Amino acid sequence: MAQDLDSLPDDAFRLVVREWVEANYPPDIRNPLKRLHWDECKSWYFLLAEKGWLCPGWPKDYGGMGLSPGKQLIMLDEFERHGCARTIDQGVLMVGPLLIAHGTEEQKAFFLPKVLTGEHVWCQGYSEPNAGSDLASLRTVAERDGDEYVINGQKIWTSMAMDANWIYVLARTDRKAKKQEGIGFFLVPMNMPGITVRPLLTLDLNEEFAETFFDDVRVPASALVGLPNKGWSMAKALLGFERIFVGSPKQSAYALARLRDLAERMGVADDPDFQAVAMRHQQDVDDLTDLYEVYVEQVRQGEVPGPDVSMLKVYQTELYQRITETMLEVAGEHSGMLEPMEGNRALNPAGLFLQSRPSTIYSGTNEIQRNILSKNVLELPG
Amino acid sequence: MTTAEDRSESLRMIRDSAAGIAPRTSDLKRIRALRFTEPGFDRSVWREMCEMGWLGLLVPEDNGGSGLGVQEFCALTEELGASLIPEPLIAGALAARLLPPDQLAEVLSGERIVLPAWQEKPLSLDLAAGGTVFTNGTVTGKKIFIPMAAGADAFLITVPGGCALVERQAAGVHLDCQTTQDGGNQGTLTLENAPAMFIAGDVSDAFETSIMATSAYLLGAMDRVFGMTMDYLKTREQFGRKIGSFQALQHRSADLKIQVSLARATVNAAAKTQDDSTDPATRKAAVSRAKARASDAASVVTRGCIQLHGGIGYTDAADPGLFLRKMMVLAPAYGSAALHRARFRDLAPAGDED
């Protein structure tokens, strides 16, 4: 199956993905209001696994599809288009690629199959309360003690930590080294003594995130991936794809479609004032789509986009927020309600407004992205 | 209440008295605990507020009130907004101004809570849209978005020519409450030949005061969350520096300060116009400009404060979110910014106001 897909022209490939998704995606979890927990999204995870489509970016030898980055983007595009839920995908997106690049044969043989079967559900232990934008200043330590490392510290924004049974952790292995150079990458089972998970309620009252505490957690030396001082550079190299994907116009396009539903319901769809605002949003989405396409083409050609890709993230997330702000204006008093209008998930102005808030904060705040643009792209002094 | 000195003394006293229940330094624990409960506020605090004379602040002294002005009431609700007080004082005070003297004693003491129900359509300022009528001692119709309706003992329903007072428990009264983003509730009231007492009179002046008071509440809320955020920028460190030292955040902060200041100037001026002017169009135009600014500025400032807090701002445990969610409820309440801009356009004298 996968062999055929790889050689298909892009349009034909898109059609194959679309038809399969439309025929097979579980309808009860389409366009979910919130990030789904494992119990809610595992049916989709297993469906993808069974089809062999769980890991589009992994080489075929490891059970992936070996798809080109361009085709991977088409798949993601089609999943988003249909309103597919995000699975708990850290094993697929982060642990797999990292081990394939830097893991030992033993690590690959042990971990990769368990991602493919869903036996291991992973979460990410990067951010800390005092290491957010400045992640490299993280203070969680992993101290070598004979054949073991002893981990102490606190992680925050460990997405879905309450559902995960494994966590990958950046921890300081050398306190004397320059801050980026004394960090190791560790794979840790969540059931180890000394690990505590405390759910972190988000602004929209969802328990997607948690704080994870490490109190003298002892792991074997084999829990380390790569060299003890290379965790930072390995982790950073993994973020390439994410930087493009957070700039995908799909999120804004989805919000704009919901804005139109809302305008219809509120009886202002034909109002000239509304149409003027909606048209401005529409053109912003269209123009962003053109810019996004420039970067997709780079990926398709096998190039790695440069720091200028930050433009996508800044523009997309702020457009997404603007559209949800228009939703509040159109919804009037309904924007103060906790539940979607008439129980209709498509009419959820307050929910989308709240969900759009962190987009300018996560994956590198927009302030950090603007710094990257002004320093690394524009080469402004200072 | 004639001289400017008297006025400023009276406003200072009101603010001091507000600090008893709503101190600006409060930790918002009470507010958190009341969220998503019924009725969403505390009746004993309501009684305390009544004992302070707040419910009857604008009720004439002869009727048991304090006979103060719109400026005093706005000074008070600004303080309430700074502490996100959930007790529905603005709504309750609206009803108190419309009730006849013989109905007032129990209400002003806080024993009985009467809340107004005026709205029939979303995004409307129409006090009697015609869908709710009083005939033969009964009222029939439907009212929506009634703030904190779950805590009312009776409702004051706007109808053509005045109001109809209806008991919550009366036959033909059906109340359905929906939870709001701030953890409070809003009611939909369906009335079918419900027994009611008609109270003739013009609701509009008291209603305008409620719009002003909501603007002032939003002002207090945005001012407080902005202050909290400035404190955070002065303490939080990243990259070995206070994050407030980064110019990107300094400029964002300066922009928010401008919004808070515009809102304060506009709300204060509009409140003064209510007390000083007798021309209905002038008064209403000032109200609309104040509410439009307060709603928009509250949105810009609360959103900006979440951004300036970064990730922690997106947690429910952090306080800025409480202010954002309050904004989501109150920015559209008593007319959204867009609605008030449209009303201002219709009311304002052509050309320059000068």
Chai-1 contact restraints between the chains, C-beta under 6 A:
chainA,res_idxA,chainB,res_idxB,connection_type,confidence,min_distance_angstrom,max_distance_angstrom,comment,restraint_id
A,G132,B,G310,contact,1.0,0.0,6.0,A-B,restraint_1
A,G132,B,G311,contact,1.0,0.0,6.0,A-B,restraint_2
A,S133,B,Q238,contact,1.0,0.0,6.0,A-B,restraint_3
A,D134,B,Q238,contact,1.0,0.0,6.0,A-B,restraint_4
A,D134,B,F239,contact,1.0,0.0,6.0,A-B,restraint_5
A,L200,B,T315,contact,1.0,0.0,6.0,A-B,restraint_6
A,L201,B,D316,contact,1.0,0.0,6.0,A-B,restraint_7
A,T202,B,Y314,contact,1.0,0.0,6.0,A-B,restraint_8
A,L203,B,Y314,contact,1.0,0.0,6.0,A-B,restraint_9
A,L203,B,G321,contact,1.0,0.0,6.0,A-B,restraint_10
A,E329,B,A338,contact,1.0,0.0,6.0,A-B,restraint_11
A,G332,B,P122,contact,1.0,0.0,6.0,A-B,restraint_12
A,G332,B,L123,contact,1.0,0.0,6.0,A-B,restraint_13
A,G332,B,P332,contact,1.0,0.0,6.0,A-B,restraint_14
A,G332,B,S336,contact,1.0,0.0,6.0,A-B,restraint_15
A,E333,B,P122,contact,1.0,0.0,6.0,A-B,restraint_16
A,E333,B,F145,contact,1.0,0.0,6.0,A-B,restraint_17
A,E333,B,P332,contact,1.0,0.0,6.0,A-B,restraint_18
A,S335,B,M328,contact,1.0,0.0,6.0,A-B,restraint_19
A,S335,B,P332,contact,1.0,0.0,6.0,A-B,restraint_20
A,G336,B,T180,contact,1.0,0.0,6.0,A-B,restraint_21
A,G336,B,Q181,contact,1.0,0.0,6.0,A-B,restraint_22
A,G336,B,M328,contact,1.0,0.0,6.0,A-B,restraint_23
A,G336,B,V329,contact,1.0,0.0,6.0,A-B,restraint_24
A,M337,B,Q178,contact,1.0,0.0,6.0,A-B,restraint_25
A,L338,B,T179,contact,1.0,0.0,6.0,A-B,restraint_26
A,L338,B,Q181,contact,1.0,0.0,6.0,A-B,restraint_27
A,A350,B,Q181,contact,1.0,0.0,6.0,A-B,restraint_28
A,A350,B,M328,contact,1.0,0.0,6.0,A-B,restraint_29
A,R357,B,I306,contact,1.0,0.0,6.0,A-B,restraint_30
A,P358,B,Y314,contact,1.0,0.0,6.0,A-B,restraint_31
A,I361,B,G310,contact,1.0,0.0,6.0,A-B,restraint_32
A,I361,B,G311,contact,1.0,0.0,6.0,A-B,restraint_33
A,E367,B,A248,contact,1.0,0.0,6.0,A-B,restraint_34
